């Protein structure tokens, strides 16, 4: 394994690469999430300085609506939003199907008992607000534990396939906390820390800590390497003071859920994401400026400027009920309003136009539509899709990315952790297989099915299009039935059923379907032959 110096150099290199995104994300945070706007502007104490520079909160509200909408309709805490499914080769095995159903129920309960839903909400807000979000997942005191990390506190590196496989987090930790975190580190802790452990007044002195998680080289974890040091991912804690490796362990899977809202163009190298705030930034800045001007206009209207004759100096009383003396024989000596006219209606229209554009970038209408359906009359999935197909199609790319680089690895690691913690029942024997490296047995990763309302609505876009197509061509098919040959009806039915959430075990295997059809065809052939024989015998019988 690499030395502490090499790992620190790697971490510093990743941090330098992140510097450009730090500056950009600080600008975004100022408008969309002021409470997290400490990326390059490091504040040591709570302050309202960021909020005092805002004159419009549309972006903050839109990002909050998007985050809450994903919580409610993508990963709701009060409903099952995912299912573990058997591997393909065992999808018809009743014992395996029942096992994964039990595991799904237990995993949903364990997530509810953990802090997952608190942390995933923060993850949603930063993912859409800043473009990149990271959440740590592990086991703590016999329960699942999650921790969302703020942008600017970590650096990431991608593998050749574009998935994040290196994570470097830096923060300050006191000597007291170091003793609690690593109680068995007497031999690895640097002397400048150990010396403070015996002096209570100095126990709060801070040190710079780096936590690096990165893949181990296959040569470093050969088949004879046991324990955490033989795991595919290394977990290393390093104190920058003295470049000391304090603790080393490992993970069988990458323990961070790192997801990007969308990616920048391929020409812009870097592992960090693009977000709705970036798309709406021009509108956000403009509406903030317009609101500031409108406040000025409203203030001038309420407290107008006064043009005062020079001979009335000190005699004009602008208080409520105030009395001002003037010469009635000289109308020019009368105080009057000056330069108070402004087109408030034009400013209001421009603000509403900008606010509407901001909300569209954050898919506000989509989630408000779901909320209205919940409050009012219930609609079918098809009716929902027909009303919102365009909005769903716009949201689909980021949903797909969240599933592929976020929830899929997170739920597979959840399955692994709960298995290791003994939370699941014993698996059926046919599900257990030997490891390729000869180190014991393993279970294959479960297949994942997402059953939240939003996932079902996105899947049903294809179903809605298919139904509309069939409705359009059925009149023509009555004239020329051969046009239906264009469709692969088997794939059509299977895809339609899966998109609608039909359990996989309700669908027959293609080989089984083919066997049924061959049997039916043979029976029909046999029946026809019997009928032909009977007709021939009747024809040959004497009359």
Secondary structure, 3 states (H helix, E strand, C coil): CCCHHHHHHHHHHHHHHHHHHHHHHHHHHHHHCHHHCCCCCCCCCCCCHHHHCCCCCHHHHHHHHHHHHHHHHCCCCCCCCEEEECCHHHCCCHHHHHHHHHHHHHHHHHHHHCCHHHHHHHHHHHHHHHCEEEEEEEEECCEEEEEEECCCCEEEEECCCCCEEEEEEEEEEEHHHHHHHCCCCCCCCCHHHHHHHHCHHHCCCEEEEEEEEEECCHHHHCCCCCCHHHCCEEEEEEECCCCEEEEEEEECCCCEEEEECEECCCCCCCCCEECHHHHCHHHHHHHHHHHHHHHHHHHHHHCCCEECCHHHCCCCCCCCCCCCCCCCCCHHHCCEECCCCCCHHHHHHHHHHHHHHHHHHCCHHHHHHHHHHHHCCCCCHHHHHHHHHHHHHHHHHHHHHHHHHHHHHHHHHHHHHHHHCCCCCCCCHHHEEECCCCCCEEECCCEEEECCHHHHHHHHHHHHHHHHHHHHHHHHHHHCHHHHHHCCHHHHHHHHHHHCCCCHHHCCCHHHHHHHHHHHHHHHHHHHHHHHHHHHHHHHCCC
